[in-house]
Amino acid sequence: MAQQKIKRRNPKFFMGVDARQLAAAFFLVAALIVISALLGRELGLVNIIILSAMVVAAMGLGLWYLIFHGLRQAASGNLDLLSNVISSSPEGRLLTTKDGRFIYANDTYRHLLDLPAKDGGQTLSDYFAGDKDARAEIDKLLKAAIYDGTTGGRIDLETRSGRWLSILAHVVDVMPDNIIWYVTETTRQHRLEEEARDASEKLSEYFNNAPVGFYSLGGDGNIQFVNRILADWLGYQQEELNEVQFAFSDLVVKSNEDQLDLMEIFSSDGPLYEGRITLRRRDGTLLPVHVTQTIIRGEAGEVLGSRSVVRELLQEQEWRDRVAKAELHFRRFFEAAPIGILLLDAKGVVMEVNPAFRALTDTVINKSVGSHVTELVEEEDRALLQKKLVEAGSSNMAAPSAEVKLLGTTERAASFYISAIVGEDESSGRLLVHVIDTSVQRNLEVQFAQSQKMQAVGQLAGGVAHDFNNLLTAMIGFCDLLLLRHQVGDPSYSDITQIKQNANRAAGLVRQLLAFSRQQTLRPEVTDLTDVLAELSNLLRRLIGEAIQLKINHARDLWLVKVDRGQFEQVIINLAVNARDAMAGDGLLTFETINLTIEAGQKEYNKLIPPGDYILVKVLDTGTGIPENVIGKIFEPFFTTKKVGEGTGLGLSTVYGIIKQTGGFIFAENNEGSGTTFSIFLPRFVEDAKNPDAMELTHQPAHRDLSGKGTILLVEDEDPVRLFAARALENKGYTVLQADCGETALDVAHEHDGKIDLLITDVVMPVMDGPTLVKKILSETPDLKVIFISGYAEDAFRKDLDFDVSKIDFLPKPFSLKEIATKVKEVLSRDND
């Protein structure tokens, strides 16, 4: 039973009889019985039994008193003594049983654990019941005291109030069933240890992570300590060098006599030494370092060791190598820069120039170096350049560039960009000049200005041509209507014919304007180039003159091509005129036609040409040829080698555009002897019975019936064109619904009760254009046939359409009555397939 103090029990029985008195009485009775027996008095059986029991009882009471009561009295005395010792102890004391039950604790124990004075008693296990790790440590300490009879070591625990306690436990010798616990406060010592440990860790952290290496050696030259950074440099773990007897001399590579020799330093008189050594890393690579070493000596002057600081030199070497490489790269950049670079002194005298500047000025190094930079430009630009030099020298910002003409060159212009390089004083300053050749830029600016003018003219020509096409369409159309009412013998017939012929000539001029503005409308048709060249031969002979021979070689059974015949004739004429100018006198101009099949991987032809069947047209001359540095530019717009006024540079560019728009290819190359060859590759047109173009070429009747039946919706914002087209189609038997804009056309289509067989619409109209109108109508009647009419090129609008245009036909302006009737008949008679 737990209690504050150990109390003595009353040595009497519960009857109040002293045990010693009872034992004496029993012994007295036993003695009387024995005496009676000895005197010879006969005893009965009962008396003998009673006598024996009393003797035994007397002996038992005596033994009980001697054993139990005596030992109990001794234990009571030990507890009293132990209680006095525990209570008077200045340290915490706790007495428990071996099974951990509380017996007694002093006031110091309760104070250390912050327990109340009236507390019934808590053991250490009870106090730390919520701390699993602390409870395990206490149980381990208790078992060691019970089974080993020792303290089992000391444990340190922290209380809930922040005190640190040092706890011991062992068995009491005089009371083997009890355990005494010693509890001492060590809060101050623990904090001092933590502070010392933190200081040690900080010092160790400083040494290990310092930007330099540290090591210390003993008197035998073995390593005692290295910091982590030095161990990392050497490729070792820090423990490998600190915990093993490792000779520092094993790390040193002595490649020359100037390197640090450890033993020489230990035997030297001076305590400090600085020098370079080379250390060998773990992987065998070398590490150059600089060592500052202090020798530690004893009282008798004996060498006790050394303390050293190590600075890595490899990074410095890398920096020096980088600086050297940077200087080399700068030198290479300076020498190989594509622009001119000059280094001037503060007065503007040339100190150094790069090869690009020497090439730019056609000078050698001795001619430019040492002279003033203004002497390298034309005299009228020297004042401007000198002004920019002064501005750059007096400002930290780069002066605006000075565009000048270089001395001794043919119209060679350059921009000088001047920057100041600040020196230690004014006299040591430098000027850095970048020189950029602007001759090409000037030429491009001239070409761009010319291009802008040509573009403006082209836009004007295109707009005028579009309006002319509308006018000419009406003129030609109404002439056709008049000719229907006047016979050949009629006096007015020839007048009307003259009007129509002049209108057609005007249409030809308009086509040239559109070709010039790159808005030409191509009219591709299946063509035999043999016939084209044969018909052009007389014109070509007149163009090239009598001194130049013309030779045309036709291939047998030449394949057909689909080209705009007029535009292809223009290509032939342009090439012939260029050949004539190149020969400048007598010579030979040859045209050849060849059937050619190009297979995949065939290397003798340009790789840009895809495999297939082509008609090759070669144009060969015996002129001066084209310079190699020019031949790659001849098809560029406005590029020409002719003098000003002799050409615009649009001829070959127009040729290239026509061939590319036709789907062909054109290349130029110089002949081995003299002259140039232009090779034109046009894709072969394959004849097909279902192809209307092929049928038109081979089976078109001379007099075709152009009449027909059906309802046509005609949309045209130009009233004369719409009125002519409507009358022409009505005369052929068609029912024509007219609309002057897209919105009206939609209303007409919705209000018409019957079926509309064909839609003819202009492409360019206000508000709603032709493609938008077609897209809306086709969404409602997808089988409707459509013909676009326009004065612009067909490709100009087809590439921008976002719906299928494969079944949409095109009729370019200006068109005649026969042409529109033929196109309508062709489209309406075509199968829906």
Secondary structure, DSSP 4 states (H G I P E B T S, - for coil): ---SSPPPPPSS-TTS--HHHHHHHHHHHHHHHHHHHHTT----HHHHHHHHHHHHHHHHHHHHIIIIIHHHHHHHHHHHHHHHHHHH-SSEEEEEETT--EEEE-HHHHHHTT--TT-----HHHHTTT-HHHHHHHHHHHHIIIIISS----EEEE-TTS-EEEEEEEE-SS-TTEEEEEEEE-HHHHHHHHHHHHHHHHHHHHHHHSSSEEEEEETTSBEEEE-HHHHHHHT--HHHHHSS--BGGGTEE--STTS--HHHHHTSS-SEEEEEEEEEPTTS-EEEEEEEEEEEE-TTS-EEEEEEEEEE-HHHHHHHHHHHHHHHHHHHHHHH-SSEEEEEETT-BEEEE-HHHHHHHT--HHHHTTSBGGGGB-GGGHHHHHHHHHHHHT-SSPPPPEEEEBTTSSS-EEEEEEEEE--SSGGG-EEEEEEEE-HHHHHHHHHHHHHHHHHHHHHHHHHHHHHHHHHHHHHHHHHHHHHHHS-TTSHHHHHHHHHHHHHHHHHHHHHHHHHHTT-----EEEE-HHHHHHHHHHHHHHHH-TTEEEEEEPPTTPPPEEEEHHHHHHHHHHHHHHHHHHH-SSEEEEEEEEEEEEPTT-TTS-TTSPSEEEEEEEEE--S----TTTGGGTTSTT---SPTTS--S-HHHHHHHHHHHHT-EEEEEE-SSSSEEEEEEEEPPPP-TT-HHHHHHHH--SS-------EEEEE-SSHHHHHHHHHHHHHTT-EEEEESSHHHHHHHHHH--S---EEEEES--SSS-HHHHHHHHHHH-TT-EEEEEESS-THHHHTT--S--TTEEEEESS--HHHHHHHHHHHHHS---
